[in-house]
Amino acid sequence: MTQPLLFTPIELRSVTLKNRIVVAPMHQYAAEKGFATDWHLMNAGKYAAGGAGFVMMESTKVARNGCGTVGDTALWDDKFIPNLARCADFIRKQGAVPGIQLGHSGRKARLTRPWEGGQPLTGNEPEVYEWDEWELVAPSAVPHAEKAMPRALSHNEVRAMVGKWADAAVRADKCGFDILEIHAAHGYLLHQFLSPVTNLRTDEYGGSDTNRMRFPIEVAEAVREVWPAGKPLFMRLSCEDDAGWDLDHSVKLSAELKRVGVDVIDCSSGGTLERLSPMDSARAKTYGYQVPYAERIRKETGVKTMAVGHIVHADQAEAILQSGRADLVALAREIMYNPHWPMDAAQKLGADPNFALVPPPLRYWLNKRAKSGFEGKPSTYTTGMSDPQKSA
């Protein structure tokens, strides 16, 4: 049987992924004063043990004022390195490549956790720390929905912010991460510079499309300069946000990012407007709703792309790759639902009959059951997109 493309290794610079399955970065809001905790070790570790080729840890902030909530992980100081290094080391020991996303929340900062309402903090909450350094900043003084008013960053502060991303990238390398992603999506700071709704600047960082793209490109250039040449660099974009930034813009930006050394564009959408978070638009109700973004950017720029967004079934993921619509597939909520999704997908596609994808403590027992003559099927077993038991 021909090996499914989903389980064919891929080389990105000097890094080889054992398969094309990526665990997308997912905010956990579980850090303690910026420090990664046992929760992060467990959360990332279970995905690595489940067989994913690449596990990307959540958006980790490059500056104190970039934290969205009190639970955001941090990398603006060397003191945060050991806790994250522990996670990177554990991911690697399970056979996956460890990566991390670096971000800054901009005007979408200083809020309670989503399940606490996502409302502005007052500074008097017990968990709040370094409140004076947690100033709300943005490209322009435009609030997110009806939340607190941010202060517009000065020209010199924008330039300094580029350096903060580079400094955090150096620390990410010291942590032992092999892939780095810059978060320029979902209405956070870099995306705020891209959108004409949130960027009203009149200096070289605002106005024209070229000027609004300047800050994200400068961040990518600065990070690429300090990030080891053999390690891949990703950037996540909201390829369409219904707020003045669309796929045509994303294609143009992706070409520029490829030129400055970005290896993969992570194709998401939404986040600028309160009513349109990435999961709230009408298009988000269908399978693979963001795959067309990855397909067009890949086709028109030649840069590698990663598809994400309701990729649920093994045969669905395989079809995306086989048809050349993306180079990698990323899972978030579905892999939360089933952390062993890669192992399960490999069984369904006939790619790993001996469970070699997972660590020995899992491999031994599962292989033993498979060879025992057991007549049943695992609880996750539906055939995929064409399965009559699957709801549409």
TAMO-V488534 format. One record per backbone hydrogen bond with DSSP energy under -1.0 kcal/mol. CO is the residue of the C=O (numbers start at 1). NH is the residue of the N-H. E is the energy in kcal/mol with one decimal. If there is no record, write none. Layout:
CO NH E
CO NH E
This chain:
4 7 -1.4
5 8 -1.8
6 20 -2.5
10 17 -2.8
12 15 -2.5
15 12 -3.4
17 10 -1.8
20 329 -2.3
21 53 -1.3
21 54 -1.5
22 331 -2.6
23 56 -1.9
32 35 -1.9
34 74 -2.4
35 32 -2.0
37 41 -1.6
38 42 -2.7
39 43 -3.1
40 44 -2.5
41 45 -2.1
42 46 -2.2
43 47 -1.1
44 48 -2.0
45 49 -2.6
46 50 -1.1
47 52 -1.4
48 51 -1.4
50 343 -1.5
53 97 -2.3
54 23 -2.9
55 99 -2.3
57 101 -1.3
60 103 -1.9
61 75 -2.2
63 66 -1.8
64 67 -1.6
66 105 -2.2
67 110 -1.8
68 111 -3.0
69 72 -1.2
71 31 -2.5
73 61 -2.7
77 80 -1.7
78 81 -1.8
80 84 -1.3
81 85 -3.0
82 86 -1.9
83 87 -1.1
84 88 -2.5
85 89 -2.6
86 90 -1.8
87 91 -2.6
88 92 -2.1
89 93 -2.0
91 96 -1.7
92 95 -1.9
97 55 -2.3
98 178 -2.8
98 179 -1.1
99 57 -2.9
100 181 -2.4
101 60 -2.9
102 183 -2.6
103 62 -1.7
104 189 -2.2
105 108 -2.3
110 121 -2.2
113 116 -1.9
113 118 -2.0
114 117 -1.7
119 112 -2.5
125 128 -1.4
131 134 -1.3
136 151 -2.8
138 153 -2.6
140 142 -2.5
144 147 -2.2
151 138 -1.9
154 158 -2.1
155 159 -1.9
156 160 -2.3
157 161 -2.1
158 162 -1.4
159 163 -1.1
160 164 -1.4
161 165 -1.6
162 166 -1.7
163 167 -2.7
164 168 -2.2
165 169 -2.0
166 170 -1.9
167 171 -1.7
168 172 -2.4
169 173 -2.0
170 174 -1.8
171 175 -1.9
172 177 -1.8
173 176 -1.1
179 100 -1.8
180 234 -3.1
181 102 -3.0
182 236 -2.6
185 188 -1.7
188 192 -2.6
189 193 -1.6
190 194 -1.0
191 195 -1.8
195 199 -1.9
203 206 -1.8
208 212 -2.4
209 213 -1.7
213 217 -2.0
214 218 -2.7
215 219 -2.5
216 220 -2.4
217 221 -2.6
218 222 -2.6
219 223 -2.7
220 224 -2.7
221 225 -1.8
222 226 -1.1
223 227 -2.6
228 231 -2.0
230 14 -2.2
232 180 -1.6
233 263 -2.9
233 264 -1.4
234 182 -2.2
235 266 -2.7
236 184 -1.9
237 239 -1.1
237 268 -2.8
240 270 -2.7
245 241 -2.4
246 250 -2.0
247 251 -2.5
248 252 -2.0
249 253 -2.7
250 254 -2.7
251 255 -1.8
252 256 -1.4
253 257 -2.7
254 258 -2.5
255 259 -1.6
256 260 -1.4
257 262 -2.8
258 261 -1.2
264 235 -1.9
265 306 -2.5
266 237 -2.5
268 239 -2.6
273 276 -1.4
276 271 -2.7
277 280 -2.0
281 284 -1.2
282 285 -1.4
283 286 -1.1
288 291 -1.6
290 293 -1.1
290 294 -1.2
291 295 -2.4
292 296 -2.3
293 297 -2.3
294 298 -2.1
295 299 -2.2
296 300 -2.7
297 301 -1.9
298 302 -1.5
304 265 -2.3
305 327 -2.4
305 328 -1.4
306 267 -2.3
307 330 -3.1
310 288 -1.4
313 317 -2.3
314 318 -2.5
315 319 -2.1
316 320 -1.8
317 321 -1.7
318 322 -2.9
319 323 -2.0
320 325 -2.2
321 324 -1.7
328 307 -2.5
329 22 -2.7
331 24 -2.4
332 336 -1.7
333 337 -2.1
334 338 -1.8
338 341 -1.9
340 344 -2.6
341 345 -3.2
342 346 -2.4
343 347 -1.7
344 348 -2.1
345 349 -2.1
346 351 -2.8
352 355 -1.7
355 358 -1.1
359 362 -1.6
359 363 -2.8
360 364 -2.6
362 366 -2.3
363 367 -2.5
364 368 -1.9
365 369 -2.1
366 370 -2.4
367 371 -1.8
369 372 -1.2
378 381 -2.1
380 382 -1.1
384 387 -1.9
387 390 -1.4
